[in-house]
Every structure is written in C-alpha cells, then in structure tokens.
Amino acid sequence: MRGRTPFAVLVVVLLAAGLLGLLALNTALNEGSFELSRLQKQTTKATDEQQSLQHEIDQSSAPDALAKRAAELGMVPAGGMAFLDVPNGGKVLGTPGPAQDSPPVKKSTVEPWPMKASPGAQAPAQQSAAPSASPTAQPPAQPNTQAPPPTPAASAGDSVIQLNPVTSAPAQHGGGTR
C-alpha cells in the first residue's frame, strides 16, 4: 500500500492545481468581460454625443441658418458675381456688381469672433469712451469701408476663379504728377 499513497496524493494535488487554474482563468475572463461591457457603454455614449454634435453642426451650416446668422451680423447678399474661366483664355463670365441692401441696416451687437481679453488690458471701446465725455467732443471718424482687393487662391485643379465685385474709389496720390 505504500506505493499507492504517493500516487494518490500526486493525483489529488494535480486535480486541486487544475481546479485552481480553471478558477483563476474563469475569474480573468469575467473581469475582461466586465471591462468590455464598460468600454462598449462608453463607446455608445461617445458615439451618441458625436452624432448629436454632428447634427448640431449640420443644422448650423445649412444655407438658411447661415443666411440668418449673416443677416444678424449685418451682412447683405452679394450683387452680381463674375467668374474668370481660365481654360478658355481668361474669359469673364457674368457681370460684377456691388452688393445691394435694403436700408436701413441695423448694426449688429453680436461679436462675430469674441476675443478673450487679458485682465489688465482695457477694451478699445473703454479707452475711447473717456475722451468723448467732454461736451465739445467731435464724433469719431468713420471707419474705412473700402475693401482690400481680392486675392485669388491658387490651387491645383481649379479652372474657374470667382471674382467678388469691389467698388473702389480712385487712388489718390499725394503731390503732383511725376
């Protein structure tokens, strides 16, 4: 009987080690399953948020929404547009014209691109408010409404260039003729 006892103990130890190994493997798989479930919920939540934000962007970039926002900022629709057909020898297509507005245009109070001001910096409107407090203050000068000439954007593959009409006053040169 002495020969069977070590064998029986060895078989029991191997069975116990196998059961403990299966238990550890099952625990690790369950832990991974819980982690997978948590990550799937997180992915679903992030996807829903992304779709909601994309829907908001789509609504804001619709033509009617852009036109409404432009009108709120005091913009008016462009007049006649002209296009330059480069492949056909630079032929001008269309008739340029200035933008037409139905008066009066009320000035927008909405800041198109709000700037973050540093705590120590004074806003330009606050700086100019102090001199106008005197009773003989002159009205501020009108801003320059002349637009700079358009610069064409060169990109490969473009064959038609849009020219935005610009109404410009004749250039004034200081002094006489040369």
Secondary structure, 3 states (H helix, E strand, C coil): CCCHHHHHHHHHHHHHHHHHHHHHHHHHHHHHHHHHHHHHHHHHHHHHHHHHHHHHHHHHCCHHHHHHHHHHCCCCCCCCCEEEECCCCCEEECCCCCCCCCCCCCCCCCCCCCCCCCCCCCCHHHHHHCHHHCCCCCCCCCCCCCCCCCCCCCCCCCCEEEECCCCCCCCCCCCCCC
